[in-house]
Amino acid sequence: AAAVLILISAFTTRHLIHTEDPVQMFSVQAPQGTNSRISLPDGSQVWLNAGSTLNYRSDFNRSSRDIGLSGEAYFEVARNADLPFRVQARGCTFTVLGTRFNISAYDEDPDVLAALMEGSLQFESSRSTETMVPGDLITYDCRTMEASRRQVDTDQFRSWIDRYDAISLPALLRRLAREYDVKIELCTDAFDDKTFRISLTEAQDIESIMGGLCDILPISVRRDTCGYRVDSRPRKTEP
């Protein structure tokens, strides 16, 4: 019998089941503008961010615990020493026994980011292998296929669940575009290397968020029929 997928989310999620083969493939999607919390058959919990897809086979937790990820997800993995939990995302494989971690692997982003909050996590690519410890952030450059590892405050990488962030402006705008299903074009690179904290609530709409960003950052936001254009605010010249 096919494994049962239990949803404990109040958000919209699409489920597609392909039955051409004896072993079925389950695909769970969180469309743009939504996110979901999912309970896998082994008891592992997954929070799927907007514009993300999770794939796994119907024999999950029997012969293997392998999943595929496109997009971003936060994992709390049930421990099973006999069946390691593996996540495959954009040419990278992450193997765990029991842990909490976040992976961001959107196709349109330049990097795959993996942040480990608890336990251990092994990162593998075609060129390198790294064993991560809590607090580690792995950044995998999809263009050069090079990976780097450093210690960070990893709580910021699960902040999309709590609606509270420490993030760069380009990363925030990409996230807002997915969560609110709007087009946002950043027309400056002046903020690429700067991070800031922002607290959001579910009651805020994208218009009020963009207005709030103008209050705390030297940027201008223009809305047109295609979406939003964000640029540096011109400096005032002395008379």
Salt bridges, closest charged atoms under 4 A:
ASP42 OD2 - ARG65 NH1 2.57
ASP59 OD2 - ARG57 NH2 2.89
ASP66 OD1 - ARG86 NH1 3.77
GLU72 OE2 - ARG175 NH2 3.68
GLU108 OE2 - ARG178 NH1 2.99
ASP109 OD1 - ARG174 NE 2.93
ASP109 OD1 - ARG178 NH1 3.83
GLU118 OE1 - ARG100 NE 3.41
GLU130 OE1 - ARG149 NE 2.95
ASP136 OD2 - ARG149 NH1 2.84
GLU146 OE2 - ARG127 NH1 2.90
ASP153 OD2 - ARG197 NH2 3.88
ASP162 OD2 - ARG158 NH1 2.81
ASP165 OD2 - ARG175 NH1 2.65
GLU179 OE1 - ARG163 NH1 2.69
GLU185 OE1 - ARG229 NH1 2.83
GLU202 OE2 - ARG163 NE 3.77
GLU207 OE1 - ARG223 NH1 2.87
